[in-house]
C-alpha cells in the first residue's frame, strides 16, 4: 500500500507536467536517460513540496493548500518533534550526520500568499523554509498556468523582506520554462541570470535551484552545477538522484496526519540504497 501513489496525486501529474509524481523511477516523466551523478551520500532527507497557501476554491492543478490545513500540517510535524528547515540547512545537517528530526520545507513559484500565510506559521513553530522564486516574474503572476486562476507573485520588496526574516531564497528559473531539451545558451540564461537577479535582491548567495515542472535532463543538471548552485531539487525518486536532482514529496489539501505519515514511510522505503 505504501509503495503505490496516493490516488489524488495522479490527476495533477497528468495536468501540469509532473508536479505530482508517482515517485517510481519509471513514473518520473522527464528524467529518462539521466545518469546517477556523484555528489550525494546516503538517503536523501525527507523534503516537502508546497506551492500556494491560500483559500482559493478554484485549484485545477491541486497546487493550493488552505491556511487552516497548512497550519494543521505544521502542527503535525511539531507534535512529532520534527522541525521544518530550509534546504541549505537540511543539506548541511545531512552532511554532518545531524539531519535526524529535520524536514525540508520548500515552496515553489513564489506566490504572494507566502509572506501572509506561511511565514507566521513558520515563526510560531520555530521553523524555516526555502522559497523558490521565478526571478523574471517577481511582481507578476503565474502566466505559465494558462488554465488556472491568476495568482500574484511576490514582489522584489517582499523577496528582500522574506530573506531578512530568515527564509532561504532559491531560484525557480528566470521564466518558469521546462528545462528538459533547452539549448545550452537558454539553459545558461535560465540558471545564471536568475541567480544573478536574485542575489542582487537578497544581497547574499543563492545556493538552490528548483526545476520548473520537475523536468530536467543531464544538460539541465549540468547547467545548474555550472551556474554555481550548491544543489537542485526535482520531485520524485529516480535513477538520477543526486545533490543537483534531489527528490521531494508533494503535499496537498487532502494530506492530513495519516497521509503525511504514509508519505514519510514511503520516502524512507524508496530512499534505501541511495
N, C-alpha and C positions, 0 to 999 in steps of 0.2 A: 504493500500500500504506500509506504513512504517513498518508494523509488519511482512512482508514477507522477506525472504532472498533475497539479491540482486542477480540478475541472474548469474553474472560471478563468484560468490563465490562458487557455487556448485561443479564445477569440481575439485577444489583443495581439498575440503573436501573428495572427493572420492579417490583422487590420493595419498595424503600424510597424512595418518592418519586422523586427523581432524583439520588441521591448520586453515582452514576457517570454521567457524561454522554457521549453520542457526540460532544459538543463541536462540533456543527454548529449553526448558527442554528436550523434547523427542528427539531432534536432536543432543544433545551433546553426541556424542559417547564416551564411556569410563567412564561415571560418574554414570552409573546405580548402585543403591544401596548406593550411597554416601549420608549420612545424613547431614542435615543442621547443621553446627557447630556454636558454640558460638564464640565470639571474634571480630565481626564487627558490628558496629551500623550504621544504616541509609543506604541510597542508595550508592552503590559503585561508586566512581568517574569515569568519562569517561577517558579511557586509550586506546591509540592507539598502535597497534602491527605491527611493521615492521620486516623485515629480512635484505635483502640486498638492498643497494642503488648503482646501477651500470648501465652500458649501455649494458648489456647482451641482445642479441637478442633471445637466447635460454633460455626459462624460463618455463619449463613444469609444475612446481608446482605453478606458479604465485606468487613467493616469492620476485621478484625484482621490485623495483621502480626506474625509471631513475632519475639521478641527477636533471634534469630540472623539472620533475614532483614533486619530493620531495621538491625542493625549492618553487614551487608554493603552495604546501600543507602547508608548514610552513608560507608562506606569508598569506595564507587564515586565519590561526589561529591568526596571528599577527594583521591583519586588523580587526578582531572581538574582539580584546582586550583579547584574550585568550593566556595564557603563558604556554608553554610546560615545564614540570618539570620531574625530576626523581621520581620513585615510592616512595622512602622513604620520600622525601619532600612532595609529594602529600598526603601520609597517615598521616603524622604529621599535615598538614594543615587541613585535614578532621577531625581528632580527635579534633582539636581546633575550628572547625566550620568556618574555613577560606579558604576552598577549592574553593569557587566561583571564576570563571575565570581561574582556573588551569586545565590543561590537562596532563595526564601522557603520556610520550613518551618512548616506550620500543623497543628494537631491539634484536631479538633472534639470537642465533648461534655464534655471534662474528665474522662476516665476516671482512676481511681485508680492505674492502672499507669504513668501518665506520670512521676511522681517516681521510681519504682523502676526502670523500664526505659528511659526516654527520656533523662532528664537526665544520667546517667553517660556515655552515648554522645556526647551533645552536648558535654559538657565535654572528653572525650578529643580531640575534633577542633577545639575552639575555636569551636563553632557556637552559635547561639542559635535561638529559635523562638517562635512565638505559640501559646498555648493558649486556645481559645475555650470559656468556661465557661458552663454553663446556671445563671444566677445563683440562681434559685429552687430549685435541686435540689442545691446543694452538700451533701455528706454523704449523699446519697440514692443512687438507682440509675437506670438507663436505662428508666424506666417507659414511655417513648414507643415502645420497640421491643417490642411485645406478643409476638411470636413468637421472640424471641431470648433467650439466657440472661441472667439478671440480672447486671449488671456494676456494681460500686461506682463512685461518682464521688468526685472529690477533695473533701476537707473544707475548711472555711474556713481552718483552720490550714495545710493543705497549699497552698492557693492563696496564702496570705501568704508561705509559705516559697519557693514557686516564683518569685514576683515578686522576693523578696530575692535569689534565685540568678540573676537576670537574664532570666528568662522573661517575655515580654510577655503580659499577661493581657488578653484581649478578651472581648466579650460574645457569647454564642450564644443570646441572648434570655433572658427570665425563666423560661419553662416549656417551651421547645422546641416551640412551636406553628408551624404553617405560616403564614407572614406574608401570603402572597397572599390577598387578599379579606377580610382582617380589617377591622372598622370602625376608624375613626380613633382612638377612645379606647382600643381594645385594642392597636393598634399603638403608641400612646404608652406604654402600660404595659409592653409587651414590650421596648421600646427604652430609655425613660428610666429606668424603675425598675430594670432590670437594670444599667444604667450606674451608678446611684446606689449600689446594693448592692455592686457590685464595687469601686468607688472607695473605699467605706468600709472594705473589707477590705484592699486593697493600699495605701491612703493615697497614691494617685497617680492622675493622669488615665487613663481607659480610652479609647483612641483608636479601637479597631477593633470592628466588628460583623460577625458571620458569620450569614447567613440559614439557619435550620434547613431541611434538605432541599434547600437551594439554590433554594427557591421564593420569588419576590418579584414585585411589580408596581411601577408608578410610585408608588403610595401608600406602599408599604413603603420604597422608596428615599427618598422624601420624609421619612418618619418618622425614618429613620436620620440623615439630614442635620440635621433639626430638633432631634434629641436631642443634637446636638453631637459626633457621631463624626467622625473625620477621614477614615475610609474604611470600605468594606464589601466583603466577599468573598462570591462565589457559588461556582459550579462551572465550567461550560463557557464557551467563547466564544459571544457572542451580539450582536445588534444594539444592545443597551442597555449594552454595556460602558462603564463609567465608573469614576471613583475610588470610587464607592459601590456598584459592582457589578463587582468585579474577578474575572477567571477564575482557576481553579486546576486542577491536574492530579491526578486520583485516583491513589493509589499503593496497591497491594495485595500480597498474599502472593506472587503469581506474577511480580512485577516484579523481574527480575534486570537485569544491566547492559545487555543488548541491548534489552530493552523500555524501560528508562529512556532510553536513547539515542534510540529511536524516538519516545518521547513528547516529548522535548526538541525534536527536529526538527519534529514535528507542531505543537508550540506556536509555534515560530518561523514556520512557514508560515502558520498561521492568524492570527498576530498582525500580519501585513503589512497595512498600510493603516489601522491604528488610530492 
